[in-house]
Amino acid sequence: MNILDKLFHLKENHTDFKTEVIAGITTFMTMAYILAVNPNILAEAGMDRGAVFTATALSAFLATCVMALMANYPFVLAPGMGLNAYFTYTVVMGMGFTWQEALAAVCVEGLIFIVLSLTNVREAIFNAIPMNLKHAVSVGIGLFIAFIGLQNAHVVVDSSTLVTMFSFKDSVKAGTFSTEGITVLLALIGIIITAILMVKNIKGNILWGILITWGLGIICQLTGIYTPIPEAGWYSLLPDFSSGISIPSLAPTLFAMDFSRVFSMDFVIIMCAFLFVDLFDTLGTLIGVAAKADLLDERGKLPRIKGALLADALGTTAGAAMGTSTVTTFVESAAGAAEGGKTGLTAIVAAVLFGLSLFLSPIFLAIPSFATTPALVLVGFLMMTSITKINFADYTDAIPAFIAIIAMPFTYSISEGIAMGIISHVVIKLAGGKKEELSPLMYVLALLFVVKYIVI
C-alpha cells in the first residue's frame, strides 16, 4: 500500500485504495460496451471483428496506463464512439476510402496530436477557456451522458418529434415486452435503485446499481420474463463460455495503414475532421470530469495536463497501428470520479480490467446497456450540480454557458457544444462591451470554429 501511496499520492489527494479500486471498476463497467460496439461498427468497414476487439482492448489498456503513470488522473481512454461511426459510415462507406487508408488518417492525426501536446498548444487552449464555460461543459456533458444512457436502454426512442418516451402499451400490443419492454422497465427500476443507494450514501452505489440491475435482468431471463432473440439484437444476459477462452489474433489489422493518399485533399479534410472532434471532445471531457472531481486549481487550470493530453495522443497513434479508430478520453470516466476516484490508480484498475477482458470477454460482453443506464443517468445528475457555479447574474457569461450546455445533448456532440459556447461567448462579450475579458486565443478559437462550420 505504501508503494501505491507513493506512486499515486493517495493521501495527498484525500483518497484511499478501496475508493480508487471501486472507482476504477465502476468506470470500466460503464464503458465496457465499447468492447462489443467498436468491433461491430468497424466490421461494417470490412475490418476483422476479432482483430478489432483485441485492438480495442489493448489500445484502451495501453493508453489508460500511460494516462495513469504520466498524469496520475482517473481518466480512462478507449476508441471513441462517434469517431468510429465517422470512420466507417462517412470515410469508408461514404467517401470510398479503404479502411487501411482511414487508419492512416487516424495515425497522422495522432502524430499531429503528439506534436501539439508537446508544444503546449492543447494546454493553451484548455487554459484559455473561461471558468464559466468550463462549468457549463461539465453540465452539458452531464445532460449528454444521461441522454446516451436513456437512449441506449430505449427509454428514449425515435419519433415524429425526434424523440419520445418508450410506450409500454405499444410494446405489449406488438408482443415485444419480453425483449425490449422488460429491459426498459429494468433500466427505470435500476435508476430508482441507484438513486436510493446514493441517498443512503452506500459506498460504491453506482457500481452496485449496475450489478443489481444486471442481476435483475438475469433473474428475468431465467424465469422467462426476458426472452433472448439474438437475430433481433436481444442477447442472453448470461456470459457465454461455449467457445472457450481465447484472444483473437491482431494480425489482420496490425500495421495495416495505407498512406498512398496522404497528400490528397480528401485525406487532409478527413484527417482534420478526426483532429477537430478528438481535440475538443478530449478537452471537453477533461474539463467536465476534472471539474466534477475537483481536480482544477483555483485558476481553473488542470495540473499535469500535458501528460493527460500526451496519453490521449499516444493512444490514438498506437490504436491506429493496432487497427482501431481514434482513441480518446471517455466521458464515462465521470462515473469513477463520482465514486471518489481522484488518481491514476482508478485508471490503472480500469486498464487492468481492459487487459483481463481479452481473456474474459464473455463476461464483459454480457453486460447489457440497460444495466449501465442507471450509472450514466445518475452521473449526469452529479455533473449537473456544477450549474450552481455559473454566474447567471451576468448575461454575457450566462447565455454562452447555456448555449454550450444545451448544444451537447441536442447536437449529440461534446465538441459542438464547446464550439457554439466559444463562438457565442466571444460575440456576446464583444456586443456587451466587455472585450477586455477576452483573451487573444479565444478570438482565434472562435474564428477557427466559424471556418470549420463553413469548410468541414
Buried (B, 14 or more C-beta within 10 A) or exposed (E): EEEBBEBBBBEEBEBBBEBBBBBBBBBBBBBBBBBBBBBEBBBBBEBBBBBBBBBBBBBBBBBBBBBBBBBBBBBBBBBBBBBBBBBBBBBBBEBEBBBBBBBBBBBBBBBBBBEBBBEBBBBEBBBBBBBBBBBBBBBBBBBBBBBBBBBBBBBBBEEEEEEEEBBBEEBEEEEBBBBBBBBBBBBBBBBEBBBEBBEEEEEBBBBBBBBBBBEBBBEBBEEEBBEBEEEEEBBBBBBEEEEEEEEBEBEBBEEBBBBEBBEEEBBBBBBBBBBBBBBBBBBBBBBBBBBBBEBBEEEBBBBEBBBBBBBBBBBBBBBBBBBBBBBBBBBBBBBBBBBBBBBBBBBBBBBBBBBBBBEEBBBBBBBBBBBBBBBBBBBBBBBBEBBEBBEEEBEBBBBBBBBBBBBBBBBBBBBBBBBBBBBBBBBBBBEBEEEEBBEEBBBBBBEBBBEBEEEE
